[in-house]
Amino acid sequence: MAPDVQEECLPALPAAPTDGGRALPAVRPEDLDVHVARQQFPLGVVAGSLALVLNGGLHLRQVPVVLAMFWQWCGVPAHTASSYTVRLWLLRLGLYQLSRPKEQADDWMWIIDHTVVLGPHKCLIILAIRQSAWDAEDRVLSHEDVDLIDLVPVTQSNGEVVYQQLEAATAKTGVPRSITSDHGSDLRCGIEFFRDAHPQTGSLYDIKHKTACLLKHALEGDASWKVFVEKTNHFKQQVSLTELAALAPPQQRSKSRYMNLDVLTTWARRQMKLLDSSKAMRAAGLNRQRVEEKLGWLRSFTPHLRRWEELVALAGGAEHYVRHEGIHARASTDLAERLPKPATPAAKRLRKDLIKFVREQEQQVRDDERLLGSSEVVESVIGKLKEVSGQEGRHGFTGMVLSLGALVGKTTVETVQAALEDTPVDAVWNWCRSHLGPTVQSLRARIRQALNLEQKPPPLLLENE
């Protein structure tokens, strides 16, 4: 008799939005009979296709195949659209979310960031949520909580350019109460110019980037840390193609490496437990002598690891607090009560610096409010954009950057219908031409065409011809 296997339940469909609309995956058979103005396919095919991309994580080329299989299994006599058509629906939805009117209010909180890819463009992304909406939800922000206010690709950026972009965005929401960013040089300078014109706007520094800077300061002078990182990299190279590949450490970033120290320290702690457990090695089918030969060096870092884990725990505690509670009038006091009191000098300094930073941030907050101290949501949305763009994201900005608008906000079946009715394909092409111009892909196509016209290689002849 086969051994019992615990079955896993599939995740439930997203709950219906509070405005009465239907969540995108909740497509009904009757939607296949709903005609959309100026659209060949019915609403059910459009919404189902977009749900597979936005909720199912499928690449565009996979959507027609999966949807056709589903229709066949269910006996539904419906056609599927090509991946190119699904792409256009995605861009039309994105442009609709970008262009639709936003409510004018004085409690908008903006989260901004730059994203760069191959090519000359740099794109400013402005997401936003109102204080009243965040207070009502009282949780860490998700993609559906924020609105896309602006999406501005440029080939040159500096403080003055960013300032002009921020000023233009006020036409959509009014002057924001706060702007949260990672304080990149262009952004920081542009926000300073903006605050000169609008003193009521606060400027908040993302807690994750601040803790990374403080950890960098704490560890750059730590000689044992440098040796540990070098040995870890060497160990990864040694075992990646061997039977010990499962012990290899996680890939370390060349950029922003201090933002994920917890991953490396967690790996080290786990491997130390393995080294101390012959039973675990036998259960895993590992040769103890071989593991000791390659990984035994890790034991010499046991006392250092405790010190590093203290630093990581303090940084993580501050990030968790600000991410959940925001910056408010008692933030630094509450944080001081929650952060553990460490034993090592480096950790004591870090704790002091974290509380000082939050205290400085809270000087911009009024007594009855809390502001966003984390820009994590915009970085998460940028990551999702790269995932949806797939191969296109490796070739510079294309029109797929517009799909970012489809990744945020509460997208319902009704939203998709409104987007296709209000946003024609020509509007997408016009936006791409005016904001992107010639892309890296289009220039490559021109080069290939020019080479084919001017440098056609002679035919290859065999010796007996």
Stockholm file with secondary structure:
# STOCKHOLM 1.0

chainA/1-465         MAPDVQEECLPALPAAPTDGGRALPAVRPEDLDVHVARQQFPLGVVAGSLALVLNGGLHLRQVPVVLAMFWQWCGVPAHTASSYTVRLWLLRLGLYQLSRPKEQADDWMWIIDHTVVLGPHKCLIILAIRQSAWDAEDRVLSHEDVDLIDLVPVTQSNGEVVYQQLEAATAKTGVPRSITSDHGSDLRCGIEFFRDAHPQTGSLYDIKHKTACLLKHALEGDASWKVFVEKTNHFKQQVSLTELAALAPPQQRSKSRYMNLDVLTTWARRQMKLLDSSKAMRAAGLNRQRVEEKLGWLRSFTPHLRRWEELVALAGGAEHYVRHEGIHARASTDLAERLPKPATPAAKRLRKDLIKFVREQEQQVRDDERLLGSSEVVESVIGKLKEVSGQEGRHGFTGMVLSLGALVGKTTVETVQAALEDTPVDAVWNWCRSHLGPTVQSLRARIRQALNLEQKPPPLLLENE
#=GR chainA/1-465 SS CCCCCCCCCCCCCCCCCTTSCCBTTCCCGGGGGCCCTTCSSCHHHHHHHHHHHHTTCCCGGGHHHHHHHHHHHHTCCCCCCCHHHHHHHHHHHHHHHHHSCCCCCSCEEEEEEEEECSSSCEEEEEEEEEHHHHHHHCSCCCGGGCEEEEEEEESCCCHHHHHHHHHHHHHHHCSCSEEEECCCHHHHHHHHHHHHHCTTCEEEECHHHHHHHHHHHHHHTCHHHHHHHHHHHHHHHHHTTSTTGGGCCCCCCSSSGGGCHHHHHHHHHHHHHHHTCHHHHHHHTCCHHHHHHHHGGGGGGHHHHHHHHHHHHHHHHHHHHHHHHCEETTHHHHHHHHSCCCSSHHHHHHHHHHHHHHHHHHTTCCTTCEECCCCHHHHHHHHHHHHHHGGGGGGSCCGGGGGGGGGSSCCBHHHHHHHHHHCCHHHHHHHHHHHTCSCHHHHHHHHHHHHHHHCCCCCCCCTTC
#=GC SS_cons         CCCCCCCCCCCCCCCCCTTSCCBTTCCCGGGGGCCCTTCSSCHHHHHHHHHHHHTTCCCGGGHHHHHHHHHHHHTCCCCCCCHHHHHHHHHHHHHHHHHSCCCCCSCEEEEEEEEECSSSCEEEEEEEEEHHHHHHHCSCCCGGGCEEEEEEEESCCCHHHHHHHHHHHHHHHCSCSEEEECCCHHHHHHHHHHHHHCTTCEEEECHHHHHHHHHHHHHHTCHHHHHHHHHHHHHHHHHTTSTTGGGCCCCCCSSSGGGCHHHHHHHHHHHHHHHTCHHHHHHHTCCHHHHHHHHGGGGGGHHHHHHHHHHHHHHHHHHHHHHHHCEETTHHHHHHHHSCCCSSHHHHHHHHHHHHHHHHHHTTCCTTCEECCCCHHHHHHHHHHHHHHGGGGGGSCCGGGGGGGGGSSCCBHHHHHHHHHHCCHHHHHHHHHHHTCSCHHHHHHHHHHHHHHHCCCCCCCCTTC
//
